[in-house]
Amino acid sequence: MIPKPDGSERPLGIPTVKDSKKNVNGRSLLVAKEKDLIKNLNPKITGWKNYYSTKTNEKWMQALDWYIICTFTRWYNKKHQRRKHMSRVGFVRNSIYEKGLKKMARA
C-alpha cells in the first residue's frame, strides 16, 4: 500500500493519471518547446490508452483528448501572453496534432 497525503492508502499495482501528470501551466515550462512537451506526453498517452481502453469508453477517451487540447491551449496562451485563456483553440489543436501528439480516442 502507498500512503497518500490525506492519510489513506491505495494498492501498489493501480496506477493513476494523477501520479504521472505534471503541471503543464507552470512558469518553468513556459520556456519549453511544444515538441518537447509532446515528446514527453506521448508515451504517457500510449500507456493510459493501453491500460484504460475498452470497447465502451470512446466518449471518455474523447473527453480526455479535449482535456489535453484545453491544457495545451492554456499553456500556449500563457506562453504568448494572451489574456483569454482559451483563445486560438482550433489553431493549437491543429498544431499539436501536426507535430505528432497521439490521441486517446480511436482516430
C-alpha positions in Angstrom: 0.0 0.0 0.0 1.1 3.5 -0.8 0.2 6.2 1.7 -1.5 9.3 0.2 -1.1 12.9 1.6 -4.5 12.6 3.2 -3.5 9.5 5.2 -5.5 6.9 3.2 -3.7 4.3 1.1 -4.1 2.7 -2.3 -2.9 -0.6 -3.6 0.6 -0.7 -5.2 -0.5 -2.1 -8.6 -3.1 0.6 -9.5 -1.6 3.5 -11.5 -3.4 6.7 -11.6 -3.4 9.5 -14.1 -2.8 12.0 -11.3 0.6 10.3 -10.4 2.1 10.8 -13.9 0.6 14.2 -14.5 2.8 17.3 -14.3 1.6 20.9 -14.2 1.8 22.0 -17.8 0.9 25.6 -17.0 3.8 26.2 -14.6 6.1 29.1 -15.1 9.1 26.9 -15.6 7.5 25.2 -18.6 6.9 28.5 -20.5 10.4 28.3 -21.9 9.8 24.7 -23.1 9.1 24.0 -26.8 5.9 22.4 -27.9 7.7 19.5 -29.5 9.4 18.7 -26.2 6.2 18.7 -24.3 4.6 16.4 -26.9 7.6 14.1 -26.9 7.3 13.7 -23.1 3.5 13.3 -23.2 3.1 10.7 -26.0 4.4 7.7 -24.0 2.1 8.6 -21.2 -0.9 8.9 -23.6 0.0 5.5 -25.1 0.2 3.9 -21.6 -3.1 5.4 -20.5 -4.7 4.3 -23.8 -3.4 0.7 -23.4 -4.4 0.4 -19.8 -7.8 2.1 -19.8 -9.1 1.2 -23.3 -12.3 -0.9 -23.7 -14.9 -1.1 -26.4 -17.4 1.1 -24.5 -15.3 4.0 -23.3 -14.9 6.0 -26.5 -16.7 9.1 -25.1 -14.4 9.1 -22.1 -11.3 8.9 -24.3 -12.7 11.8 -26.4 -13.2 13.8 -23.2 -9.5 13.2 -22.2 -8.4 14.3 -25.7 -10.4 17.5 -25.2 -8.8 18.0 -21.8 -5.3 17.6 -23.3 -6.2 20.2 -26.1 -7.5 22.7 -23.5 -4.4 22.3 -21.3 -2.1 22.8 -24.3 -4.3 25.9 -25.3 -3.9 27.4 -21.9 -0.2 26.8 -21.9 0.1 28.3 -25.4 -1.8 31.4 -24.5 0.2 31.8 -21.2 3.4 31.5 -23.2 2.3 34.1 -25.7 0.8 36.4 -23.1 -2.8 36.3 -24.4 -5.5 37.4 -22.0 -8.2 35.0 -22.9 -7.0 31.6 -21.8 -9.0 29.6 -24.4 -8.4 31.8 -27.5 -7.0 30.1 -30.6 -8.1 26.6 -29.5 -8.5 25.5 -33.2 -5.0 26.6 -34.1 -3.5 24.9 -31.1 -5.4 21.7 -31.8 -4.2 21.5 -35.4 -0.7 22.5 -34.4 -0.2 19.8 -31.7 -1.7 17.0 -33.9 0.5 18.1 -36.8 3.5 17.9 -34.5 2.7 14.3 -33.6 0.6 14.3 -30.4 -1.2 11.0 -30.1 -4.9 10.7 -29.4 -6.6 8.7 -26.7 -9.8 8.1 -28.8 -9.7 6.0 -31.9 -8.9 8.1 -35.0 
